[in-house]
């Protein structure tokens, strides 16, 4: 029997279509052939990208030269640009402003054949530190209100280049999806005087059926009302609303569990295309928010959004999250 499930944070409903139930092997498709050819993100091709914004090198070294292990550059085709003023204006019932912001690329490794899931935990941790450093730097810009970090892995998930990288877009507005989470979690907090994310973490640990992996500081779960099959969230067990305010050992443990989850997805779904996003608090909220909780959402690209989804706002998911979590827990990873 299909189920309608309600996301407890933003109130969105999803359909868990058990009649369409799919095992992991039914989602596996033949990966696209490697494109090959020239790659501007590979070590040695530094002059083919915009100049470095930041880079991590073992022994220092000259800017825009080889020897780096993480490199941050401006996106060559940015969605938003740093230069200019917002100049908010109205046109009758319509509102607009200049496309001011920042769009950066975090090149996660100098090696073309590496994937985020194949990096060592230490290399993965350094990627997370790069995220943090860029957030802290961009927070100084008074025009910006939100920084979204995301990754598109695989052509089907929107990656235009094969070389492993993630992206950052800094915005002068708070995205609607984030506003929905902030509003929903504040409403819950005002009613129960507790953080809904903390309550979710406690309940998932107690029930265990949607837990994929956990360690001292973090838990990975398939959410109760997932938008897509094998969607997985990574949440801190401690309360913190700002990703960039976490402690050093938190990044170490986050790298360990994040890497673990990606490896499990690779084993079960044969290196699927996926997106992940970091949801954190707006950058102008400097103090910790009692009602909000930063987290990563990992969404394998296994189904297509079609007319019903666009027209209704509902998502149809053919794999119950409890089954997805069981498959992922059972994955044999090395």
N, C-alpha and C positions, 0 to 999 in steps of 0.2 A: 504494500500500500504506500503510495507517495506520501511525503510529509511536507508541510509548510513549517519552516523554522524562522524565528525572528531573532535578528542580531540584537543582543541586549544593550549595545552601546549606541548605535545610531537608529535602531528601529527598522532597519531594512529587512524585508522578508525574502527568503530563498526557498526554492522547491528542491527537496531531496528526492529525486525521481528514481526510487528503488526499482521500478519496472524497467528502467533503462540501465540498471546496474552494470558497471564495467569493472573488470579486473585490470590490474596494471598493464598486462601484456596487450590489452585491447587498445591502449592509448599509444603504444610504441609505433612510431612511423620511421621510415627510412630517412636518416638525416640527410640534409642537402650536401652535395659534394663540396669539398673545400674549394674556395675560389682561387686560392693561390695568388701569385703575382705580387706586386709591390704593396707593402704595408707601412704607412707612415708612423705607426705606433711602435714598431720594432726598434730596438737599440741600434744606434748608428744612423737613424733617419731623423734625428732631432730637428734638422733644419726644415723638414717638410711639414712640421706642425707650427701653430702659433707659438710664440715664446713661452717658456716656462713661467707659471705662476708660483709653483713650488716643486721641489724634488727632494727625494731622500737618497742620499749616497753614503756608502760605508765610510769612505775617507774624504768626504768633501768633494772637491772637484769643481771644474768650471761649469757655469750655467750653459744649458743647451748643448751638452756634449755627452758621450757615452759614460757609463759607470754608475748609472742610477738603478734603483730597484723599484721605486714608485715615482711617477711623474704626473704633475697636474698642469694642464694647459687649458686655454680658452677653447671652447667649441668653435670650429672653423665656420660653422653655419649656425650661429646662436639664435635661440628662440627669443631672447631678450638681450639688450646691450647695456653696458655699464654707464655709458656716457649719456648726459642729459638730465633734464628735470621731468618730474611726473606730469605737470601741467594738466591736472584733472579738469575736465570740462563736461558740460551737459549738452545734449542735442535733443530737446524735447524730453520724451520719456527715457531716452538713451543716455548712458554714461560712458565716458572713455577717458583714457590717459595714455601717455607715451609708454612704449614698451621698454621701460627701464628695469634692469635687474642684472643678473649674472648667469652665465651658462658655461660650466666648466666640465672637463673630462678628466677623470682619475684613471690613469693607465696603471693597471694593477701589477704588472710584471713586464720586464723587458723581453721575455721569451714568448714568441708567437704561439707556441704549442701549449702553453700553460692555460689552465682554467682556474677560476677561483676555488673550485672544489679540490684541485690538485695541489694548491699551495700548501706549504707547511703551516702549522698553527701560528708560528712567529711571523711568517710573511702575511698571513691573513690578518693578524693583529695590527701590523703596520698599515694595512689598508684602512682599518678602522680608525687608527690614529690620524691618517690623512683626512678622513671625513671630519674628525673632531677639529683638527687644525684649521681646515677651511671654514667650518662653521664659526669658530671663534674669530677668525679674521673678518669674515663678511658681516658679522654682528655689529661691527663698528660703523657700518654704513647706515645712516639715519633714514635713508629712503626705503630700506628693505624691512619686511615684516615676517617673512617665512623663508626657510631654506629646505628644499626637498631634495633628498638624495635617493637615487634609484639606479637600477641596473636592468638592462635588456640583454638577455643571454640567448643567442640563437636568432636566426633570421625571422622566424615566425613570431618572436617576441619583440621584434622591432630593431634588432641590432644591425646596423649597416656595415660594421667592420667586425671581422672575426676575432681580432686580437682582444683579449680580455680587458674590459674597462667598465667603469660605472660613471655616472654623471651627477651633476649638481646643478639645480636651477634655483636661484635666489629671486624671490618675488616681492613686489610692493604690496601684495594683498595676501590674505590667508586663503588657501584653497578651500573650496566648498566641502570636500570630503573631510578635511581636517576640522573645519568649523563644526560639521555635524558630530564628529567625535568629541570635540571640546564641549559642545552644548549638551550632548547626551550624557557625558560623564559628569558634567556639573549638575544636571538635573538629578541624577542618581545620588550624587554626593549630598545635595541639599535635602534629599528625602531620607537617606540612610546614614549620612555622616561617615561614609566610607568610600574609598576609591573603588570603582567598579572593576578596574583592571586587577587590583590586588585581590578582590573577591573572586574574580575568574581564576587567577593563579591558584588560590587556595582550593577552590572547588575542583579544578582540573587535577591537582596533585592528589586530592582525596579520592576522586572517582577513578582516575588512572586510565580511562578508556580512550581518551584522545591525546594522551601524552606520547610524544615521539621520542624525546630525549630530555635529559636534565642534568645539571651539575650544581655546584654549590650556589651559584648566583643567578642561573638562568633556567628557563624551561621552554621547550619547544612543543607546541600543541597544534593539532588541527582544530580550527575554531568550530564552535557549535553550529554556526550557520555560514558555511564557507561559500564564497562566490563561485569557486571553481574546484574541480577534483584535485586532491592532494595539496590544497592551500595549507600553508603552515605558518604559524606566527612564532616568533622568538621574543619572549618577554623577560624582563628582569624580575627576579623574585623580591627584590628590594624596591621600595617606592622612590622613583625619580622621574620627574616630568621632562627633563632636558637631557638628551643623549650626551651632549658635550660636558655635562657636569659629573659624569660617572668617574670612578676612581681607576687607577692603573690596573689593579688586579681584576676589575670588572671587564676591561677590554681583553685581557688574557683569556678569561673564561668565556666571554662572548665569542671570541675567535674560535675557541674549541667547539662550542656547541653549534655555531653557525656552519662551520666546516663539516661537522658531523651530519647535520641535516642535509646539506647539499650532496654529500657523498651518498646518503641513503636515497635521495631522489634519483641520483645517477644510476644506482644499482637497480632500483625498482622500475624506473621509467626509461632507462638507457639514455642518459644524458639529454633530458628533455629541454626544449626552450622554456625559459621562465623569465618573469620579472620579479624584482623585489623592490620594496620601497621602505624608507625609514620615516616613520611618523614621530615627530618630536614636538615640543611646545613651540609656539611662536617666539621669535628671538627677542621681542621687546618685553616679554614676561621674564624678567631676570630672576625673580624668586621662584622657588619650587612651587608648583601648583599642587594643592592637596588632592585634586580630583582627577588629574591626568597622569599618564604613565607612557613613556616612550616605548616603541616596539618596532620590530621589523616584520613585514608581511611578505612572504614568498609565495608567488602564484605561478605554478607551471602552466604553460600555454597549451592546454589539452583539448579544449572545446572552443567553439566559435560563438560569438555574440551575434544573435540574429534578431529578426523583427520583434518577437515577443519580448526579448530582453530590453531592446531599445524602447519599445512602446510602453512597457509596464514598469520598468525599473527592477523587476524581479530577475533573479538568475536561476537557471536550472542546472543542478549538479547531479550527475548520474552515479556518484560514488559517495556514500555516507562517510562523514569524517571519522567515525569510529573504525570503519573498515580500512580507510586510508592510513590511520595511525597504526593499526595492527600490521599492515604490510610494511610500513616504514620501520617500525620497531624490529621486525623480523629480518630486515635487510642485513646481509653478511658483508660488512665493510672492513677494510684493512687500514 
